[in-house]
Structures are given as structure tokens and as C-alpha cells.
């Protein structure tokens, strides 16, 4: 029986301590791949984190499979038709000295964390972007509390008042693998790779192409990583990001931007030892069960194609519904403008290019036609009672100010202070009994309870606790790059995939990276 694992009770204390000592100093695999078009001559293999922060996982192989420990040529096991159980084994060492890190954040997006990391001027190797829950920046580790305190004071002097010192856990993770009969086949801190003879495997009931690796992560748990060729990866991504029954030209456009996004963001989960995750934080990837013939055909027809600008792969962001006008990059996140992620009109009759006032946004919201008009989120409404909004803000304001001790008892007002030219809210002011709070750009969506977009106006009626807050908005998503519903409409109207991409990524061109 797999669940019995009788060998676990026979692990000697000396062996565990030796393993734990190695695990304590384990280094995170650094993935730093180029995004210049000249660097991609052949189709690369990418690493996708299909299971994250796991304590157990079940890997199944229909055919034969070789299992290799990292750095060891000879397999530690070769079997056929087996189910391997991976589990976390935790060791706490009493004599282990405490180390510390300085954590900065809770960032809603990787993009915000990346901008902040560049802004603080961290030296190479001094800080990394991590995602224990929300995105964060980790400085260290530091061997003494005094060293951590010095870094904390430096960050606070630069205005980053939400930085804090965190002790590293004294719990040392150890990876264990069990054979179908319950016998132990691996115990250690090293990554373990599986090479199925038929190029397919199953993890927790989902089937995938390629090879698979199990490795400890930076959070005291482990990841299951799918090593897969780019095109095979896209077979699964495409129908999860755009309906498989969409027009072929729209699917081809989505395939090219999904490939471009992948290649541009290979560094996204550097600390985790893989390139992209498999959720909406990256691109949704669910393996063979999500594949569809129409999607596979679109991927094959665009094989090796990516969007480029000035010799670099384009960060081909996309979203569901723009509401009639896409956003510019700096409308959503801090950083430098990107020439191919600018605001473009999506088939409306609005001639005014500047929507940077409440009155202009209201006028735009009255429009009833655009390429994405068929979306149920083309226009949307959301209302809160005073009590509902106060209860929400009691949760979100402490979270996004990284101040869990903050106690808000009274809500006085909520107002948008400014809009971008694309009509996106740029600053939101919330007045409370403990002070005024100003949130900006994409963070506004999440402070107000996962709004569909930042293109909205907010009105209040009534007085005191009887007030009601009514929000009227447009679109779904950050609004950057390709508007999927708009692209599908253009395809049905006879627009081919390259023209669709030219609409949403001005100045970019399609390049063929590999055959």
C-alpha cells in the first residue's frame, strides 16, 4: 500500500540531520534566458510549475519511466506502469542558527514587484521576487538580526515603510519518493527528474506531455515542474485562454501572443526554479485534457512565430474585454512606457483620444458599440451599501498597505482623483477615521473588491451609514494589448491574424524564430 510507507519510521536521526544540513543551504535554480529574437534559433524546452507549494503529489506513468536524482547519471529506479508518491518530510533542528530576510511588498502583480525591485537599486543577488502568497521582494538572507535591521532602515529611509523583518523557518524540508509498494526510493534535498518513455505522464489525475521534475522550493514545500517543448505547451494553453470554437484567425493571433508572452517572461518564477506557473498569474495550462483540434491547428500554423519590437520579443499581454479602448502600460503598472502597449480605440465612434476626466469617462461609458460590444462585461455595474464597503475596506486596506494591525472603524468618502487618457482610474482616495489612503493604477481594482477593470466612475447617495456607492464601469481585465472579444469580432469580419495583431500591438511585427 502506497499510503503505509513503513520505511519512514526507520529513518535514522543521523541521516535526517545530514539531509537537513544540505537542504538548509539549497540554492534556488536561476533561470535567466534571453528575450532577443536572435537568441531563439531552435524550439526551446521550458519549465512550467504545474503544482506549486505542495506537500504531496502523485505521479503516474503508463509506460516505462527512468527516475534520476539531480547530478547522477545512473537512474535510481526504472519501472513500468507505476504510481510514485511524492511527499514532504519536515525536520526541525534545535541547533540551527536563525537567519532573517527583509520582505517588501504585498504586490498584486509581478510587474509591480519587478518595477519596485528596479527602483530600490538592489545589488545583483541581493534581492529576489518571490510569491509566498502575494508577490513580494526578499532581501537576504542575513545571518544576524543586526544585518537585517540595517537593510530595513535603509529601505525605510527610501520611503518603503511597509518593509519588515521575517525570520526564516527552522523547519527543513526534505523530499521523499515512495514506490507503489510503499518502499522509499528517494530521501534528500536534490531535485528528482522523471523520463517517461512515451513522453507523457499524469500528476494528480492530469495528463501532460514531456518530462517532469519534483524539486524543493523557497517556501518550505515543493513544486512539480513540467519540462515541455514550447509548441506542446501551447497546445494546452490556447484553448484555456481563448474558446476553441473561436474563428481560426483569432486563434492564430492568440497562439502568437501566447508564444510571445511565454518567451518574454521566462524569468517570472526565477526563485521557484521554473519559468511560468500554470494559473492566471501567468497563462492557464492544464495539460493534454485541455487540448482541442482547432487550437492544435492554430499552433501548428503559426509554429515558431512571435511578435517583436526593436529586435526584442514583445511582452504580449492580453485581456478579455477592453470596453472600447485599450490601456497604455503605464495606465496599469509603474515603469517605462512600452511603444507597442499604448491605448488604441477598438471600433467605437468616440473621436476624442483623451478620456482623462470624469465627464469624458461618463460620456464614453454611454457608448453602446465597439468590437467587444458582445461581451457581457462591455459595460457593468456594482453597488455597495455603506456597511458592505466598510467591511470590505477593513480587509483590503490593511492588506495593501501591509499593515495588518490597522483598525478602520469609519468610512468617510471614496473618490477617484485622476484618470489616464485611456479612461482608467489612476488614483483612488479613501478617507477613514484613521487617515486618508491613496491607491493607484491596477491596485485600485483589488482594493474595491476585484472590480472588472479600472475604467469606472463611482457615485454615492445618501448620508452617514445609509449611503450607497454605485460603480459603473467598462471592460474586464487590465486592458493591455489584445482585447480577446474584440479580436474574435474582427476575425468574424474577415480580418486576418496579422492585421488583428497590428491593431493591438502597434509598431510590432511577426518574426519566425524556428521552423
C-alpha positions in Angstrom: 0.0 0.0 0.0 1.3 3.4 -1.0 -0.1 5.2 2.0 1.6 3.0 4.6 5.2 3.9 3.9 6.7 1.7 6.6 10.2 2.8 5.9 9.6 6.3 7.2 9.7 5.2 10.8 13.2 3.7 10.2 14.9 6.9 9.0 17.8 7.4 11.4 18.3 10.8 13.1 21.9 11.0 11.8 20.6 10.6 8.2 17.9 13.1 8.6 20.3 15.6 10.1 22.7 15.2 7.2 20.0 15.7 4.7 18.6 18.7 6.5 22.1 20.3 6.6 22.2 20.0 2.8 18.6 21.3 2.4 19.3 24.3 4.5 21.9 25.7 2.1 20.0 24.6 -1.0 20.2 27.2 -3.8 17.3 28.1 -6.0 17.8 27.3 -9.6 18.4 30.5 -11.5 16.6 30.8 -14.8 17.8 33.7 -16.9 17.1 33.3 -20.6 17.3 36.0 -23.2 14.4 37.6 -25.0 16.2 38.9 -28.1 14.9 37.3 -31.2 18.5 36.4 -32.3 18.8 34.0 -29.3 16.0 31.7 -30.3 17.3 29.6 -33.2 15.6 26.3 -32.2 12.5 25.5 -30.2 13.4 25.6 -26.5 12.2 23.4 -23.7 10.5 25.4 -21.0 9.8 24.7 -17.3 6.2 25.1 -16.2 5.2 24.9 -12.5 2.1 22.7 -12.7 1.9 22.1 -8.9 3.2 24.8 -6.5 3.8 24.8 -2.8 2.9 21.2 -2.5 3.2 18.8 0.4 2.2 15.7 -1.6 1.7 14.7 -5.2 1.0 11.5 -7.1 2.9 10.9 -10.4 1.7 8.1 -12.7 3.3 6.6 -15.7 1.6 4.3 -18.2 4.8 3.0 -19.8 8.3 2.7 -18.6 10.0 5.5 -16.7 13.5 6.3 -15.6 14.0 8.3 -12.4 17.1 10.3 -11.9 18.5 12.2 -9.0 20.0 15.6 -10.0 23.6 15.2 -11.0 23.6 11.4 -11.1 23.9 9.7 -14.4 22.5 6.3 -13.4 18.8 6.1 -12.6 17.8 5.5 -9.0 14.8 3.5 -10.3 13.4 2.2 -13.6 9.8 1.0 -13.6 6.8 0.5 -15.8 3.2 1.4 -15.2 4.0 2.8 -11.8 2.5 5.4 -9.5 5.1 7.3 -7.5 4.1 9.2 -4.3 6.0 12.4 -3.6 5.7 13.8 0.0 7.3 16.5 2.1 9.2 15.4 5.2 10.0 18.2 7.6 12.9 18.3 10.1 13.4 20.8 12.8 17.0 21.2 14.0 17.4 22.6 17.5 20.9 23.8 16.9 20.2 25.5 13.6 21.0 29.3 13.9 18.2 31.6 12.9 18.6 33.6 9.7 16.5 36.6 8.6 15.2 38.2 5.5 13.7 41.6 4.8 10.4 41.4 3.0 9.0 44.2 0.9 5.5 44.1 -0.5 2.5 42.7 -0.9 2.3 43.4 -4.6 -0.8 42.4 -6.6 1.2 41.7 -9.7 4.7 40.5 -10.7 5.0 43.7 -12.8 4.6 46.0 -9.8 7.1 43.9 -7.8 9.6 44.0 -10.7 9.3 47.8 -11.0 9.9 48.2 -7.3 12.9 45.9 -7.3 14.5 48.1 -10.0 13.6 51.3 -8.1 15.2 50.3 -4.9 18.6 49.8 -6.6 19.3 46.4 -5.2 22.7 44.9 -6.0 22.9 41.7 -8.1 22.0 38.7 -5.9 20.9 40.9 -3.0 17.1 40.6 -3.6 14.7 38.4 -5.4 11.0 38.4 -6.3 9.1 35.7 -4.5 5.4 34.7 -4.3 4.8 33.1 -0.9 1.2 34.4 -1.2 1.1 37.8 -2.9 4.2 38.9 -4.8 7.0 40.1 -2.5 10.6 41.2 -2.7 13.0 39.3 -0.4 16.3 40.7 0.7 18.9 38.4 2.3 19.1 36.0 3.9 21.0 37.7 6.8 22.9 35.7 9.4 22.2 38.3 12.2 19.3 40.4 13.2 21.5 43.4 13.2 22.3 43.0 9.5 18.6 42.6 8.7 17.8 45.7 10.8 20.4 47.7 8.8 18.7 46.8 5.5 15.3 47.5 6.9 16.4 51.0 8.0 17.9 51.6 4.5 14.6 50.7 2.8 12.5 52.8 5.2 14.8 55.8 4.6 13.9 55.5 0.9 10.2 55.6 1.8 9.4 51.9 1.8 7.7 51.9 5.2 5.9 48.6 4.7 9.2 46.6 4.7 9.5 44.1 7.6 12.0 41.6 9.0 11.0 37.9 8.8 12.8 35.0 10.5 13.4 32.1 8.1 11.7 28.9 9.2 13.6 26.4 11.2 11.6 23.7 9.6 13.9 22.0 7.0 12.0 20.4 4.1 13.1 17.0 2.7 11.7 15.4 -0.4 10.6 11.8 -0.2 9.5 9.5 -3.0 7.8 6.2 -2.5 7.4 3.2 -4.8 3.9 1.6 -5.3 4.7 -1.0 -2.5 5.4 1.8 0.0 9.2 1.4 -0.1 11.4 4.6 0.0 13.2 5.3 -3.3 14.4 8.8 -2.5 15.1 10.9 0.5 17.0 14.2 0.1 17.1 17.8 -0.9 18.1 17.2 -4.6 15.6 17.6 -7.4 14.4 14.4 -9.0 13.6 14.0 -12.7 11.3 11.5 -14.4 11.7 10.5 -18.0 8.7 8.6 -19.4 9.4 6.5 -22.5 6.2 7.6 -24.2 6.7 11.3 -23.4 3.5 11.5 -21.2 2.8 11.4 -17.5 -0.1 12.1 -15.1 0.1 14.3 -12.0 -2.8 14.3 -9.6 -5.1 13.0 -12.3 -4.0 15.4 -15.1 -2.0 14.1 -18.1 0.9 16.2 -19.6 3.4 16.0 -22.4 7.2 16.0 -21.8 9.2 15.1 -18.7 8.6 16.0 -15.1 10.7 17.1 -12.2 10.0 17.3 -8.4 12.0 19.9 -6.5 12.0 21.7 -3.2 11.0 25.4 -3.4 11.8 28.6 -1.4 8.7 28.3 0.8 9.3 25.1 2.7 7.4 22.9 0.2 8.0 21.5 -3.2 7.0 22.1 -6.9 6.1 19.7 -9.6 7.7 21.0 -12.8 6.8 20.0 -16.4 9.7 20.3 -18.8 8.0 20.6 -22.2 8.7 22.0 -25.6 7.1 25.4 -26.4 4.7 24.2 -29.1 3.5 21.2 -27.0 2.9 23.7 -24.1 0.8 25.9 -26.4 -1.5 23.1 -27.4 -2.9 23.2 -23.9 -2.7 26.9 -23.2 -4.5 28.2 -26.3 -8.0 26.6 -25.6 -7.8 27.7 -21.9 -7.1 31.3 -22.9 -9.5 31.6 -25.9 -12.5 29.4 -26.7 -11.5 26.6 -29.0 -14.6 27.3 -31.2 -13.3 30.9 -31.9 -12.6 31.9 -35.5 -9.3 30.4 -36.8 -7.8 33.8 -37.4 -8.4 34.8 -33.8 -6.9 31.6 -32.6 -3.8 32.1 -34.7 -3.4 35.6 -33.2 -3.8 34.2 -29.7 -1.3 31.5 -30.4 1.3 34.0 -31.5 0.8 36.2 -28.4 0.8 33.2 -26.1 4.1 32.1 -27.5 5.5 35.7 -27.3 4.3 36.1 -23.7 6.0 32.9 -22.7 9.3 33.7 -24.2 9.3 37.3 -22.8 8.5 36.1 -19.3 10.9 33.2 -18.8 12.3 34.9 -15.7 8.9 35.3 -14.0 9.4 32.5 -11.4 13.1 32.5 -11.2 13.2 31.9 -7.5 10.9 28.9 -7.9 13.2 27.1 -10.4 10.7 27.3 -13.3 9.7 29.8 -16.0 5.9 30.2 -15.7 3.2 28.9 -13.4 0.1 27.2 -14.8 -2.5 29.6 -13.4 -4.0 33.0 -14.4 -0.9 34.6 -12.8 0.9 33.5 -15.9 -1.0 31.6 -18.6 -3.5 28.9 -17.8 -2.1 25.4 -18.6 -3.8 22.2 -17.8 -2.2 19.5 -19.9 -3.4 17.2 -22.6 -7.0 17.1 -21.3 -7.4 20.8 -22.3 -6.2 20.4 -25.8 -8.5 20.8 -28.8 -8.0 20.1 -32.5 -8.7 23.7 -33.6 -6.2 25.0 -31.1 -3.6 22.5 -32.1 -4.1 23.5 -35.7 -3.7 27.2 -34.9 -0.4 26.5 -33.0 0.9 24.4 -35.9 0.0 27.0 -38.5 1.9 29.7 -36.5 4.8 27.5 -35.4 7.8 29.5 -34.2 6.0 32.8 -34.8 6.3 35.6 -32.2 5.8 39.3 -32.0 8.9 41.5 -31.9 9.7 45.2 -31.5 13.1 46.7 -31.9 14.7 43.2 -32.1 13.1 42.1 -28.8 10.3 39.7 -28.0 7.1 41.7 -27.2 5.6 41.4 -23.8 2.3 40.4 -25.4 -0.2 41.0 -22.7 -3.9 40.4 -23.4 -7.2 40.6 -21.7 -10.9 39.6 -22.2 -12.7 42.9 -22.9 -11.3 46.4 -23.3 -14.7 48.2 -23.2 -13.9 50.0 -26.4 -10.5 51.3 -25.7 -7.3 49.5 -24.6 -5.0 50.8 -21.9 -1.4 52.0 -22.1 1.2 50.1 -20.0 1.7 52.9 -17.5 -2.0 53.3 -17.0 -1.9 49.9 -15.3 1.6 49.5 -13.7 4.6 51.7 -12.8 7.5 51.6 -15.2 8.5 52.8 -18.6 6.1 53.2 -21.4 6.2 50.4 -24.0 5.8 51.6 -27.6 3.6 48.6 -28.5 1.3 48.7 -25.4 -0.4 52.0 -26.0 -4.1 52.9 -25.8 -5.9 52.2 -29.1 -9.6 52.6 -30.0 -11.4 49.4 -30.5 -14.1 50.2 -33.0 -16.0 52.9 -31.2 -17.4 56.2 -32.5 -15.5 58.2 -29.9 -13.3 60.7 -31.7 -11.8 62.3 -28.5 -8.5 60.5 -27.8 -8.2 62.0 -24.3 -10.5 60.5 -21.6 -8.6 61.9 -18.6 -11.6 63.4 -16.8 -14.7 62.0 -15.1 -17.0 63.7 -17.6 -15.3 62.2 -20.6 -15.3 58.7 -19.0 -19.0 59.1 -18.3 -19.6 60.0 -22.0 -17.5 57.0 -23.1 -19.5 54.7 -20.8 -22.7 55.8 -22.6 -21.4 54.4 -25.9 -23.1 51.1 -27.0 -20.8 50.0 -29.8 -17.3 48.6 -30.2 -15.6 45.5 -31.4 -16.0 43.9 -27.9 -19.7 45.0 -27.6 -20.9 41.4 -27.4 -19.1 40.8 -24.1 -21.3 40.7 -21.1 -18.6 42.8 -19.4 -18.6 45.5 -22.1 -20.5 47.6 -19.5 -21.0 46.6 -15.9 -22.4 47.9 -12.6 -21.5 47.1 -9.0 -23.1 48.6 -5.9 -22.2 48.6 -2.2 -24.1 49.6 0.9 -22.0 51.7 3.3 -21.7 48.7 5.6 -20.7 46.4 2.8 -18.0 48.7 1.5 -16.7 49.5 5.0 -16.4 45.7 5.8 -14.5 45.2 2.5 -12.1 48.0 3.1 -11.4 46.8 6.6 -9.8 43.8 4.9 -8.3 45.2 1.8 -6.7 48.4 3.1 -4.6 46.6 5.8 -3.6 44.1 3.2 -2.5 46.5 0.5 -0.7 48.8 3.0 0.9 45.8 4.5 -0.3 46.9 7.9 -2.3 44.0 9.4 -2.7 45.9 12.8 -4.6 48.8 11.1 -8.2 49.1 12.6 -10.7 51.1 10.5 -14.0 51.9 12.1 -15.4 54.7 9.9 -15.6 55.3 6.2 -16.0 58.9 5.2 -15.6 59.1 1.4 -14.3 57.3 -1.7 -13.4 59.2 -4.8 -11.3 58.9 -8.0 -8.7 61.7 -8.1 -7.4 61.2 -11.6 -7.9 59.3 -14.9 -5.5 58.4 -17.6 -6.1 59.3 -21.3 -7.5 55.8 -21.8 -10.1 56.4 -19.1 -8.5 54.3 -16.4 -8.6 55.4 -12.8 -5.1 56.4 -11.7 -5.6 57.4 -8.1 -8.3 56.5 -5.6 -8.7 58.3 -2.3 -10.3 56.6 0.6 -10.9 58.8 3.7 -11.4 57.0 7.0 -11.2 57.7 10.8 -7.6 56.6 10.8 -6.5 58.8 7.9 -6.6 59.1 4.1 -5.3 56.3 1.9 -4.4 56.7 -1.8 -4.1 53.7 -4.1 -3.1 53.8 -7.7 -3.3 52.1 -11.0 -4.2 48.4 -11.0 -4.2 48.1 -7.2 -7.5 50.1 -7.2 -9.3 47.1 -8.7 -8.4 44.9 -5.8 -8.9 47.4 -3.0 -12.5 47.8 -4.2 -13.3 44.2 -4.3 -12.0 42.7 -7.5 -13.5 45.2 -9.9 -13.6 44.0 -13.5 -11.4 46.9 -14.6 -10.2 50.4 -13.7 -12.4 52.1 -16.3 -15.2 53.2 -14.0 -16.9 56.0 -12.2 -18.2 55.9 -8.6 -21.1 57.8 -7.1 -22.5 57.9 -3.6 -26.0 58.7 -2.5 -27.4 59.3 1.0 -25.7 60.3 4.2 -23.8 58.6 7.0 -24.4 54.8 7.4 -27.3 54.9 4.9 -25.0 55.9 2.0 -24.9 53.7 -1.1 -21.9 53.5 -3.5 -22.7 52.8 -7.2 -19.9 51.9 -9.6 -20.4 51.9 -13.4 -17.6 50.5 -15.5 -16.4 49.0 -18.7 -14.3 46.0 -19.7 -12.8 43.0 -18.0 -9.1 42.8 -17.3 -6.1 45.1 -17.2 -6.9 46.4 -20.7 -3.4 45.9 -22.1 -2.7 44.5 -25.5 -5.1 42.2 -27.4 -8.8 42.5 -26.5 -9.9 38.9 -27.0 -13.6 39.6 -27.6 -12.6 42.4 -30.0 -10.2 40.2 -31.8 -12.8 37.5 -32.3 -15.2 40.1 -33.7 -12.5 41.3 -36.1 -11.8 37.7 -37.2 -15.5 37.1 -37.9 -15.5 40.3 -40.0 -12.7 38.9 -42.2 -9.6 40.5 -40.6 -6.6 38.1 -40.7 -4.4 37.3 -37.8 -1.5 39.6 -38.7 -3.9 42.6 -39.1 -5.5 41.8 -35.7 -2.1 41.9 -34.0 -1.2 45.1 -35.8 -4.3 46.7 -34.3 -3.5 45.8 -30.7 0.4 45.9 -30.7 1.2 49.0 -32.9 4.7 49.0 -34.4 5.3 45.3 -33.8 6.0 42.7 -36.4 5.7 38.9 -36.6 9.0 37.0 -36.8 9.7 33.3 -37.4 12.0 32.1 -34.6 12.3 28.4 -35.5 11.0 26.1 -38.2 
